[in-house]
Amino acid sequence: MMTPKEKAEELIEKYYSLYEGIELSLARKHWAKRSALILVDEIILSRKDDSQFDDTLWAGGSDMYTMHPMYLNYWQEVKQEIEKL
């Protein structure tokens, strides 16, 4: 399972390749980032009703919980990571 940071980087990279016609790398990254944020905002909106559920999974054999990639908190963290890039 991807961490929120890894998912953020993957989304940016996918959108970055869509904007290959834009010559300036900074502009391409800007549009890739905006596109990824639109996607993540839509996912967050669709998952808003999940807030009453525990969105963690027990990581077998340890005391740690990991976020399930389909739940609200995971996508909120992905959004934060995109904003950092």
C-alpha positions in Angstrom: 0.0 0.0 0.0 1.3 3.5 -0.9 1.8 6.1 1.8 -0.1 9.4 1.3 3.2 11.0 0.2 3.9 8.3 -2.4 0.3 8.6 -3.8 0.7 12.4 -4.0 3.9 12.0 -6.0 2.4 9.4 -8.2 -0.6 11.6 -9.0 1.6 14.6 -9.7 3.8 12.5 -12.1 0.8 11.2 -14.0 -0.7 14.7 -14.5 2.8 16.2 -15.2 3.0 13.9 -18.3 -0.3 15.1 -19.6 1.0 18.7 -19.8 4.0 17.9 -22.0 3.0 20.7 -24.4 3.7 23.3 -21.8 7.4 24.2 -22.1 8.2 25.6 -18.7 8.7 22.9 -16.2 7.4 25.1 -13.4 4.1 25.7 -15.3 3.8 22.0 -16.0 4.2 21.2 -12.3 1.7 23.9 -11.3 -1.0 22.5 -13.7 -0.2 18.9 -12.7 -0.5 19.8 -9.0 -3.8 21.7 -9.6 -5.2 18.7 -11.5 -4.2 16.2 -8.8 -5.8 18.5 -6.2 -9.1 18.6 -8.2 -9.1 14.8 -8.3 -8.3 14.4 -4.6 -11.0 17.0 -3.7 -13.5 15.0 -5.6 -12.5 11.8 -3.8 -12.7 13.6 -0.4 -16.1 14.9 -1.3 -17.3 11.4 -2.2 -15.9 9.9 1.0 -17.2 12.5 3.4 -19.8 10.1 4.8 -17.0 7.8 5.9 -16.0 10.1 8.7 -18.0 8.1 11.3 -16.0 4.9 10.5 -12.6 3.9 11.8 -10.5 4.4 8.7 -7.5 2.5 10.0 -6.5 -1.1 9.5 -4.7 -3.2 12.0 -1.2 -3.8 10.8 -0.8 -7.5 11.7 1.9 -8.3 14.2 2.5 -4.7 15.3 0.9 -2.0 17.4 0.6 0.3 14.5 -2.5 1.2 12.5 -2.2 2.0 8.8 -4.7 4.0 6.8 -6.9 2.2 4.3 -6.5 3.9 0.9 -10.2 4.2 0.3 -11.0 6.2 3.4 -11.3 9.9 4.1 -8.2 10.4 6.3 -5.9 8.8 3.7 -7.1 11.2 1.0 -6.9 14.2 3.3 -3.3 13.3 3.9 -2.7 12.8 0.2 -4.0 16.3 -0.4 -1.6 17.7 2.2 1.3 16.0 0.6 0.3 17.3 -2.9 0.2 20.8 -1.4 3.7 20.4 0.0 5.2 19.4 -3.5 
